Amino acid sequence: MKDPKLPFQEGDPVIFLDRKQRVYYNVLQAGKKTDIRGDMLPHDAVIGRTEGFLLRSQRDIPFWVFRPTINEHVVNMPRGATVIYPKDLGVILQYADIYPGAKVVEAGHGSGALATALLRAVGPAGQVISYDVRQDFINNARKNLKNFLGEIPNHLVREANIYEQFEDDAVDRLILDLPEPWRVAPLAAPHLRPGAVICSYSPTVLQVKSFCEALHQARCFVDVLTLETLLRRWNVESMSVRPELRMIGHTGFLTFARKVEPAAEAPIETEPAENNLEEISEPYESAES
């Protein structure tokens, strides 16, 4: 994977940051110039230098030059499909416990945003296997991944329908970004190791309901959790401290569960959580008591 401390090379993504904190993304090419409203930033002035320097444009406007963070890359990279946004990527990595050396399967591959985050998390000792049925998405994702990460020998792409075939075994983590994730759960269950984590990203709550029902019916998943992440930025400038007028609200629901070996003597509980309110409230006492 690319070392961000090394000098820029042709083919690397780059961020130009102006005085108003506006971000401009491009991929470096020798002889090329980035056009920002008629003002030109030559790529030859970036290639060979390390990030964090000040570059003046053709009109003598200053721009800070950086390598894009993974957040900036995901939001700005060329898309063939809608990406999972950074606020959800971070939660996936944490709640699905993506660790160095893990064997992770993702479906679908889309524009490569999720695969980028997964590959950085598993490291060179791990492996990420991506399923997608569309060759155009696979080709676009391959370019995005190579631009940001460089050569990634531990990434395998399968042009296959995961609804019909699951080709991998001893999988540690399974991440689904599909219209019908409930179709994958029973097919994938025998291929996940005990203790594996499954995660599904879905835009609508009806998809979540169907996926959770499939998890319960498989009778080998426990600790089912559904959540969503809301992100609001704040402007802090001198005496003006306020939230931004627009925020990134709902993008999708995330559902997580853990794979277990079914045991006849320990049936998996599927009752709604509200049935256990009395048990939950017992340990707490009123402040007046």
VOBA-1610 file (N, C-alpha, C; in pm, whole numbers, padded with zeros to 5 digits, always signed):
BEGIN
Met+00084-00119+00000Met+00000+00000+00000Met+00088+00126+00000Lys+00035+00236-00049Lys+00113+00358-00063Lys+00148+00418+00073Asp+00272+00465+00084Asp+00318+00533+00205Asp+00293+00682+00187Pro+00205+00743+00268Pro+00174+00886+00248Pro+00290+00979+00276Lys+00397+00928+00336Lys+00512+01014+00365Lys+00604+01028+00243Leu+00585+00944+00142Leu+00670+00949+00024Leu+00628+01064-00069Pro+00718+01108-00158Pro+00682+01213-00254Pro+00570+01169-00347Phe+00496+01267-00398Phe+00391+01239-00495Phe+00450+01180-00622Gln+00375+01085-00681Gln+00411+01028-00809Gln+00293+01041-00905Glu+00321+01029-01032Glu+00214+01031-01131Glu+00117+00917-01101Gly-00013+00946-01105Gly-00116+00847-01074Gly-00167+00857-00931Asp-00100+00938-00848Asp-00147+00955-00710Asp-00263+01054-00705Pro-00362+01031-00619Pro-00465+01132-00596Pro-00407+01248-00515Val-00462+01366-00534Val-00412+01486-00466Val-00530+01575-00427Ile-00511+01649-00320Ile-00611+01745-00274Ile-00550+01885-00275Phe-00620+01979-00337Phe-00583+02120-00330Phe-00684+02190-00238Leu-00632+02255-00134Leu-00718+02320-00034Leu-00700+02471-00044Asp-00809+02544-00070Asp-00796+02690-00086Asp-00816+02763+00047Arg-00814+02896+00043Arg-00820+02976+00165Arg-00954+02968+00235Lys-01058+02924+00164Lys-01190+02909+00224Lys-01218+02764+00263Gln-01113+02684+00273Gln-01122+02543+00313Gln-01198+02457+00212Arg-01206+02503+00089Arg-01270+02424-00016Arg-01170+02323-00072Val-01220+02203-00098Val-01134+02092-00139Val-01153+02063-00287Tyr-01040+02047-00358Tyr-01042+02013-00500Tyr-00958+01886-00519Tyr-01020+01783-00574Tyr-00958+01650-00587Tyr-00918+01626-00731Asn-00802+01563-00749Asn-00761+01524-00883Asn-00661+01409-00872Val-00628+01349-00987Val-00526+01245-00995Val-00412+01300-01079Leu-00290+01293-01026Leu-00176+01357-01088Leu-00137+01291-01221Gln-00113+01378-01321Gln-00061+01333-01450Gln+00044+01433-01497Ala+00155+01384-01544Ala+00260+01472-01593Ala+00206+01558-01707Gly+00234+01689-01700Gly+00190+01781-01804Gly+00048+01831-01789Lys-00027+01775-01694Lys-00167+01814-01677Lys-00178+01930-01579Lys-00289+02005-01588Lys-00318+02113-01495Lys-00461+02099-01443Thr-00480+02125-01315Thr-00614+02126-01258Thr-00674+02265-01278Asp-00792+02268-01340Asp-00859+02395-01371Asp-00960+02425-01260Ile-00936+02532-01186Ile-01027+02575-01080Ile-01084+02711-01119Arg-01200+02708-01181Arg-01267+02829-01228Arg-01175+02915-01315Gly-01106+02851-01407Gly-01019+02921-01500Gly-00878+02944-01449Asp-00852+02913-01323Asp-00719+02924-01266Asp-00650+02787-01273Met-00522+02785-01302Met-00453+02660-01329Met-00353+02624-01221Leu-00354+02493-01182Leu-00256+02438-01089Leu-00181+02327-01161Pro-00052+02346-01192Pro+00023+02246-01270Pro+00060+02124-01186His+00033+02008-01239His+00065+01884-01168His+00216+01862-01160Asp+00291+01914-01259Asp+00436+01896-01257Asp+00499+01965-01136Ala+00430+02065-01081Ala+00481+02134-00962Ala+00454+02056-00835Val+00375+01948-00846Val+00341+01865-00730Val+00420+01735-00731Ile+00435+01674-00848Ile+00505+01546-00861Ile+00649+01561-00812Gly+00687+01471-00723Gly+00822+01474-00667Gly+00832+01543-00533Arg+00725+01609-00489Arg+00726+01677-00361Arg+00639+01600-00260Thr+00663+01624-00132Thr+00581+01562-00028Thr+00468+01655+00011Glu+00362+01598+00067Glu+00241+01676+00096Glu+00265+01782+00203Gly+00170+01877+00209Gly+00173+01980+00312Gly+00237+02110+00269Phe+00268+02126+00140Phe+00333+02249+00095Phe+00231+02343+00030Leu+00274+02469+00015Leu+00189+02573-00043Leu+00225+02591-00189Leu+00123+02581-00274Leu+00142+02596-00417Leu+00062+02717-00465Arg+00126+02803-00543Arg+00056+02920-00597Arg+00013+02892-00740Ser-00109+02930-00768Ser-00169+02902-00898Ser-00118+03001-01003Gln-00171+02984-01124Gln-00135+03073-01234Gln-00168+03218-01199Arg-00274+03239-01121Arg-00314+03375-01079Arg-00258+03414-00943Asp-00159+03339-00897Asp-00091+03366-00770Asp-00184+03348-00649Ile-00281+03255-00661Ile-00368+03221-00549Ile-00307+03103-00474Pro-00297+03110-00340Pro-00234+03001-00266Pro-00327+02882-00245Phe-00273+02763-00261Phe-00344+02637-00233Phe-00250+02546-00155Trp-00301+02487-00046Trp-00225+02385+00026Trp-00244+02253-00047Val-00138+02175-00054Val-00140+02049-00129Val-00124+01932-00031Phe-00219+01838-00037Phe-00219+01722+00052Phe-00252+01596-00026Arg-00211+01484+00032Arg-00271+01357-00010Arg-00410+01351+00051Pro-00510+01301-00021Pro-00644+01292+00038Pro-00648+01191+00152Thr-00719+01225+00257Thr-00751+01124+00358Thr-00848+01025+00297Ile-00871+00915+00366Ile-00966+00817+00312Ile-01105+00879+00301Asn-01141+00968+00395Asn-01271+01035+00386Asn-01281+01119+00259Glu-01177+01198+00231Glu-01178+01284+00113Glu-01176+01202-00015His-01103+01093-00014His-01098+01007-00133His-01234+00945-00162Val-01300+00893-00059Val-01430+00827-00076Val-01534+00924-00130Val-01535+01046-00079Val-01636+01143-00119Val-01611+01198-00260Asn-01485+01208-00300Asn-01451+01276-00426Asn-01414+01184-00541Met-01384+01056-00515Met-01336+00969-00622Met-01445+00944-00726Pro-01406+00908-00849Pro-01506+00877-00953Pro-01596+00761-00909Arg-01725+00777-00931Arg-01821+00677-00883Arg-01890+00606-00998Gly-01902+00476-00983Gly-01988+00399-01072Gly-02116+00361-01001Ala-02112+00368-00868Ala-02229+00338-00785Ala-02221+00425-00660Thr-02333+00443-00592Thr-02335+00521-00469Thr-02243+00458-00366Val-02164+00541-00299Val-02067+00490-00202Val-02127+00489-00061Ile-02068+00407+00025Ile-02097+00416+00168Ile-02016+00533+00223Tyr-02082+00627+00289Tyr-02016+00750+00331Tyr-01924+00726+00451Pro-01825+00816+00469Pro-01727+00797+00576Pro-01787+00776+00715Lys-01896+00845+00747Lys-01953+00829+00881Lys-02002+00687+00905Asp-02043+00618+00800Asp-02086+00479+00814Asp-01968+00383+00802Leu-01868+00419+00721Leu-01749+00335+00711Leu-01680+00320+00846Gly-01670+00432+00919Gly-01605+00426+01050Gly-01678+00335+01147Val-01810+00341+01145Val-01890+00257+01234Val-01877+00110+01194Ile-01874+00083+01064Ile-01857-00056+01018Ile-01725-00112+01068Leu-01618-00037+01051Leu-01487-00086+01094Leu-01484-00115+01243Gln-01551-00031+01321Gln-01547-00047+01467Gln-01643-00157+01514Tyr-01769-00151+01472Tyr-01868-00246+01523Tyr-01852-00385+01461Ala-01804-00393+01338Ala-01777-00524+01279Ala-01640-00576+01319Asp-01565-00496+01391Asp-01435-00536+01447Asp-01342-00586+01337Ile-01319-00501+01237Ile-01228-00537+01128Ile-01085-00524+01181Tyr-01013-00634+01187Tyr-00883-00635+01254Tyr-00772-00678+01158Pro-00646-00644+01189Pro-00534-00685+01104Pro-00527-00837+01092Gly-00515-00885+00969Gly-00507-01029+00944Gly-00640-01096+00918Ala-00750-01022+00926Ala-00882-01083+00907Ala-00907-01117+00761Lys-00989-01221+00741Lys-01039-01258+00609Lys-01180-01202+00597Val-01198-01103+00510Val-01324-01029+00501Val-01383-01044+00362Val-01512-01074+00356Val-01586-01077+00229Val-01681-00959+00227Glu-01684-00887+00115Glu-01780-00777+00097Glu-01858-00800-00032Ala-01984-00756-00032Ala-02069-00761-00151Ala-02176-00653-00134Gly-02205-00565-00238Gly-02132-00554-00360Gly-02017-00454-00352His-01936-00463-00453His-01810-00390-00457His-01830-00242-00488Gly-01929-00212-00575Gly-01962-00073-00605Gly-01844+00005-00659Ser-01819+00125-00602Ser-01710+00211-00645Ser-01582+00187-00567Gly-01584+00095-00471Gly-01463+00058-00399Gly-01440+00131-00269Ala-01536+00210-00222Ala-01517+00285-00098Ala-01500+00192+00022Leu-01591+00096+00036Leu-01584+00004+00148Leu-01458-00082+00140Ala-01424-00131+00022Ala-01304-00213+00006Ala-01179-00137+00046Thr-01174-00008+00015Thr-01059+00075+00052Thr-01041+00076+00203Ala-01151+00100+00276Ala-01143+00104+00422Ala-01109-00033+00479Leu-01166-00138+00422Leu-01141-00274+00472Leu-00995-00314+00451Leu-00940-00284+00335Leu-00803-00322+00305Leu-00704-00251+00397Arg-00730-00126+00427Arg-00641-00056+00520Arg-00650-00117+00660Ala-00769-00162+00697Ala-00787-00216+00831Ala-00728-00355+00848Val-00741-00442+00747Val-00690-00580+00761Val-00539-00585+00744Gly-00481-00485+00675Gly-00337-00482+00657Gly-00288-00588+00560Pro-00157-00594+00538Pro-00102-00689+00440Pro-00118-00835+00479Ala-00140-00863+00607Ala-00158-01002+00651Ala-00301-01050+00633Gly-00394-00959+00608Gly-00533-00996+00591Gly-00570-01011+00444Gln-00698-01037+00419Gln-00747-01051+00282Gln-00888-00997+00272Val-00915-00926+00163Val-01049-00878+00133Val-01093-00939+00001Ile-01212-00999+00001Ile-01269-01061-00118Ile-01398-00988-00152Ser-01407-00933-00272Ser-01520-00849-00312Ser-01602-00919-00420Tyr-01733-00924-00399Tyr-01826-00980-00496Tyr-01903-00867-00564Asp-01918-00878-00696Asp-02006-00787-00770Asp-02040-00853-00903Val-02157-00817-00956Val-02201-00879-01081Val-02176-00788-01201Arg-02137-00662-01176Arg-02121-00568-01286Arg-01974-00541-01313Gln-01931-00571-01434Gln-01791-00553-01471Gln-01753-00406-01474Asp-01846-00316-01511Asp-01813-00174-01515Asp-01786-00120-01375Phe-01862-00168-01275Phe-01836-00128-01138Phe-01700-00180-01092Ile-01671-00305-01127Ile-01543-00366-01087Ile-01426-00288-01145Asn-01436-00251-01273Asn-01327-00178-01338Asn-01306-00041-01274Asn-01415+00030-01246Asn-01403+00162-01185Asn-01346+00152-01044Ala-01394+00054-00967Ala-01343+00035-00832Ala-01194-00001-00832Arg-01152-00082-00929Arg-01011-00120-00938Arg-00923+00004-00956Lys-00966+00097-01041Lys-00889+00221-01062Lys-00884+00304-00933Asn-00999+00317-00865Asn-01002+00396-00742Asn-00912+00335-00635Leu-00915+00204-00623Leu-00833+00137-00523Leu-00684+00152-00555Lys-00647+00137-00681Lys-00506+00147-00719Lys-00455+00289-00698Asn-00537+00389-00732Asn-00496+00528-00714Asn-00465+00558-00568Phe-00548+00506-00477Phe-00534+00542-00336Phe-00438+00450-00261Leu-00443+00321-00291Leu-00367+00223-00213Leu-00243+00170-00285Gly-00238+00184-00418Gly-00129+00124-00493Gly-00156-00023-00520Glu-00052-00104-00525Glu-00068-00247-00550Glu-00124-00316-00425Ile-00226-00399-00443Ile-00293-00465-00331Ile-00311-00614-00363Pro-00206-00693-00346Pro-00212-00835-00380Pro-00306-00915-00292Asn-00347-00859-00178Asn-00437-00932-00088Asn-00584-00898-00113His-00613-00844-00231His-00752-00814-00268His-00793-00902-00385Leu-00900-00979-00366Leu-00953-01068-00469Leu-01093-01023-00506Val-01120-01009-00635Val-01252-00968-00683Val-01316-01085-00756Arg-01439-01117-00717Arg-01515-01223-00783Arg-01633-01160-00859Glu-01635-01178-00989Glu-01751-01134-01068Glu-01854-01246-01059Ala-01933-01240-00954Ala-02028-01349-00925Ala-02147-01294-00849Asn-02258-01366-00857Asn-02381-01329-00787Asn-02381-01398-00650Ile-02359-01322-00546Ile-02348-01381-00413Ile-02483-01432-00362Tyr-02593-01392-00427Tyr-02722-01450-00394Tyr-02727-01599-00430Glu-02644-01637-00527Glu-02649-01775-00577Glu-02526-01858-00539Gln-02411-01794-00518Gln-02290-01870-00487Gln-02203-01793-00388Phe-02155-01868-00289Phe-02063-01814-00189Phe-01943-01906-00190Glu-01831-01857-00244Glu-01719-01945-00277Glu-01610-01953-00171Asp-01623-01882-00062Asp-01513-01872+00034Asp-01551-01937+00167Asp-01451-01989+00238Asp-01472-02057+00365Asp-01388-01992+00475Ala-01422-02024+00599Ala-01350-01972+00716Ala-01343-01819+00713Val-01455-01757+00680Val-01461-01611+00669Val-01476-01551+00809Asp-01396-01449+00838Asp-01401-01383+00968Asp-01508-01274+00975Arg-01526-01202+00866Arg-01621-01091+00863Arg-01690-01087+00727Leu-01821-01061+00728Leu-01899-01050+00604Leu-01974-00918+00606Ile-01949-00832+00507Ile-02011-00700+00499Ile-02095-00695+00372Leu-02223-00664+00386Leu-02316-00666+00273Leu-02369-00526+00244Asp-02359-00484+00120Asp-02420-00360+00072Asp-02501-00397-00051Leu-02616-00460-00026Leu-02698-00521-00131Leu-02845-00486-00113Pro-02923-00488-00220Pro-03067-00461-00206Pro-03141-00566-00123Glu-03097-00693-00129Glu-03167-00801-00059Glu-03068-00884+00026Pro-03014-00826+00130Pro-02912-00898+00210Pro-02967-01023+00278Trp-03098-01029+00300Trp-03157-01146+00365Trp-03140-01273+00282Arg-03118-01259+00153Arg-03096-01377+00068Arg-02957-01437+00089Val-02864-01357+00143Val-02727-01403+00160Val-02707-01475+00292Ala-02778-01432+00397Ala-02753-01484+00532Ala-02755-01637+00539Pro-02860-01707+00491Pro-02860-01853+00503Pro-02755-01920+00415Leu-02726-01860+00301Leu-02626-01918+00211Leu-02485-01903+00268Ala-02459-01789+00333Ala-02324-01761+00383Ala-02297-01828+00517Ala-02401-01856+00595Ala-02382-01904+00732Ala-02284-02020+00744Pro-02291-02125+00660Pro-02196-02236+00675Pro-02052-02198+00644His-02031-02084+00579His-01896-02043+00538His-01832-01947+00637Leu-01907-01905+00738Leu-01853-01814+00839Leu-01804-01895+00959Arg-01689-01860+01011Arg-01639-01932+01129Arg-01721-01893+01251Pro-01729-01978+01352Pro-01796-01940+01477Pro-01729-01816+01535Gly-01810-01719+01575Gly-01758-01593+01624Gly-01747-01486+01518Ala-01769-01523+01391Ala-01761-01425+01283Ala-01871-01320+01298Val-01846-01203+01241Val-01942-01093+01245Val-01997-01071+01105Ile-02130-01057+01095Ile-02195-01022+00970Ile-02254-00882+00985Cys-02243-00801+00881Cys-02293-00664+00884Cys-02364-00635+00753Ser-02477-00566+00762Ser-02551-00527+00642Ser-02580-00377+00647Tyr-02557-00312+00533Tyr-02589-00170+00516Tyr-02712-00159+00426Ser-02819-00097+00476Ser-02944-00088+00400Ser-03004+00051+00414Pro-03053+00111+00306Pro-03114+00244+00313Pro-03250+00247+00384Thr-03330+00139+00375Thr-03465+00143+00429Thr-03483+00045+00544Val-03575+00079+00632Val-03599-00004+00750Val-03670-00135+00713Leu-03742-00137+00601Leu-03804-00262+00558Leu-03698-00365+00518Gln-03589-00318+00458Gln-03478-00409+00428Gln-03417-00463+00557Val-03406-00376+00656Val-03351-00417+00786Val-03439-00525+00848Lys-03569-00506+00844Lys-03662-00602+00904Lys-03647-00740+00838Ser-03641-00742+00706Ser-03628-00870+00635Ser-03494-00936+00667Phe-03389-00856+00679Phe-03257-00912+00708Phe-03254-00971+00850Cys-03311-00898+00947Cys-03313-00949+01084Cys-03395-01078+01095Glu-03506-01084+01022Glu-03585-01206+01023Glu-03506-01323+00967Ala-03428-01299+00861Ala-03345-01406+00804Ala-03237-01451+00901Leu-03181-01357+00977Leu-03081-01393+01078Leu-03141-01484+01184His-03260-01449+01232His-03324-01531+01335His-03363-01669+01281Gln-03411-01673+01158Gln-03452-01800+01099Gln-03333-01893+01078Ala-03215-01838+01054Ala-03096-01920+01035Ala-03055-01990+01164Arg-03096-01936+01279Arg-03072-01994+01412Arg-02924-02019+01441Cys-02840-01932+01385Cys-02698-01940+01421Cys-02637-01801+01434Phe-02723-01699+01450Phe-02676-01563+01470Phe-02736-01506+01598Val-02653-01441+01677Val-02698-01378+01801Val-02643-01236+01807Asp-02679-01165+01914Asp-02629-01030+01938Asp-02660-00939+01819Val-02786-00942+01773Val-02827-00863+01656Val-02848-00718+01699Leu-02786-00627+01628Leu-02792-00484+01661Leu-02813-00404+01534Thr-02909-00311+01537Thr-02932-00220+01425Thr-02916-00077+01474Leu-02847+00006+01396Leu-02826+00146+01433Leu-02812+00230+01308Glu-02818+00361+01326Glu-02784+00455+01220Glu-02697+00565+01280Thr-02619+00631+01196Thr-02526+00734+01241Thr-02564+00868+01179Leu-02577+00969+01264Leu-02606+01105+01218Leu-02485+01191+01249Leu-02446+01275+01154Leu-02326+01356+01168Leu-02358+01502+01142Arg-02324+01588+01240Arg-02344+01732+01224Arg-02215+01805+01257Arg-02165+01883+01163Arg-02044+01961+01184Arg-02078+02097+01245Trp-01978+02159+01307Trp-01994+02291+01368Trp-01893+02388+01309Asn-01935+02513+01295Asn-01846+02622+01255Asn-01800+02694+01380Val-01670+02702+01399Val-01613+02773+01514Val-01517+02879+01461Glu-01565+03003+01452Glu-01485+03114+01400Glu-01504+03235+01489Ser-01399+03271+01562Ser-01401+03386+01651Ser-01522+03377+01745Met-01612+03474+01740Met-01728+03473+01829Met-01847+03399+01769Ser-01833+03352+01647Ser-01942+03279+01582Ser-01922+03129+01601Val-02002+03071+01687Val-01997+02927+01713Val-02138+02871+01694Arg-02156+02794+01590Arg-02290+02743+01558Arg-02278+02616+01477Pro-02383+02535+01477Pro-02383+02417+01389Pro-02401+02460+01244Glu-02348+02380+01153Glu-02369+02409+01012Glu-02517+02399+00978Leu-02558+02477+00878Leu-02700+02482+00842Leu-02747+02351+00780Arg-02655+02277+00721Arg-02689+02147+00664Arg-02608+02039+00733Met-02666+01921+00747Met-02595+01811+00810Met-02614+01684+00729Ile-02524+01589+00751Ile-02539+01458+00689Ile-02628+01375+00781Gly-02754+01362+00743Gly-02849+01290+00827Gly-02851+01142+00794His-02969+01091+00761His-02981+00947+00734His-02918+00911+00601Thr-02829+00815+00603Thr-02775+00757+00479Thr-02812+00610+00471Gly-02809+00541+00583Gly-02844+00400+00582Gly-02846+00344+00723Phe-02906+00225+00736Phe-02908+00151+00862Phe-02799+00045+00858Leu-02736+00023+00970Leu-02635-00081+00982Leu-02684-00186+01080Thr-02683-00311+01038Thr-02722-00423+01123Thr-02604-00518+01138Phe-02575-00554+01264Phe-02464-00642+01295Phe-02515-00765+01371Ala-02447-00877+01353Ala-02479-00998+01428Ala-02355-01085+01434Arg-02355-01182+01529Arg-02241-01272+01546Arg-02283-01416+01520Lys-02195-01488+01451Lys-02222-01629+01416Lys-02185-01720+01534Val-02275-01815+01563Val-02249-01914+01668Val-02279-02053+01614Glu-02236-02153+01689Glu-02274-02290+01657Glu-02406-02318+01726Pro-02513-02347+01651Pro-02644-02370+01714Pro-02637-02487+01811Ala-02704-02471+01925Ala-02708-02577+02027Ala-02853-02599+02067Ala-02896-02724+02059Ala-03036-02756+02089Ala-03072-02721+02232Glu-02977-02733+02325Glu-03007-02706+02465Glu-03005-02557+02498Ala-02963-02474+02403Ala-02958-02329+02428Ala-03022-02257+02311Pro-03157-02263+02301Pro-03225-02200+02189Pro-03198-02050+02184Ile-03190-01996+02064Ile-03162-01855+02046Ile-03288-01774+02069Glu-03279-01676+02158Glu-03393-01593+02195Glu-03421-01492+02084Thr-03546-01484+02040Thr-03581-01390+01933Thr-03695-01298+01976Glu-03729-01296+02107Glu-03837-01210+02153Glu-03796-01064+02143Pro-03891-00973+02114Pro-03857-00831+02107Pro-03801-00781+02239Ala-03712-00682+02232Ala-03645-00633+02351Ala-03742-00574+02452Glu-03857-00519+02405Glu-03948-00455+02499Glu-04011-00554+02596Asn-04011-00682+02565Asn-04065-00782+02656Asn-03982-00797+02782Asn-03858-00744+02780Asn-03768-00761+02893Asn-03746-00631+02969Leu-03838-00535+02956Leu-03818-00406+03020Leu-03812-00418+03172Glu-03892-00508+03230Glu-03892-00523+03375Glu-03756-00572+03424Glu-03696-00667+03351Glu-03566-00718+03391Glu-03461-00609+03382Ile-03470-00524+03280Ile-03370-00419+03260Ile-03379-00314+03369Ser-03501-00282+03414Ser-03519-00172+03508Ser-03495-00211+03653Glu-03489-00338+03685Glu-03476-00381+03823Glu-03356-00324+03898Pro-03235-00321+03838Pro-03119-00278+03916Pro-03118-00129+03950Tyr-03205-00049+03890Tyr-03200+00095+03909Tyr-03301+00142+04012Glu-03261+00239+04092Glu-03351+00296+04194Glu-03368+00444+04172Ser-03477+00497+04223Ser-03503+00638+04212Ser-03400+00716+04294Ala-03366+00835+04248Ala-03271+00920+04320Ala-03325+00963+04455Glu-03459+00955+04473Glu-03522+00998+04598Glu-03525+00887+04702Ser-03494+00763+04662Ser-03504+00651+04757Ser-03383+00646+04850
//
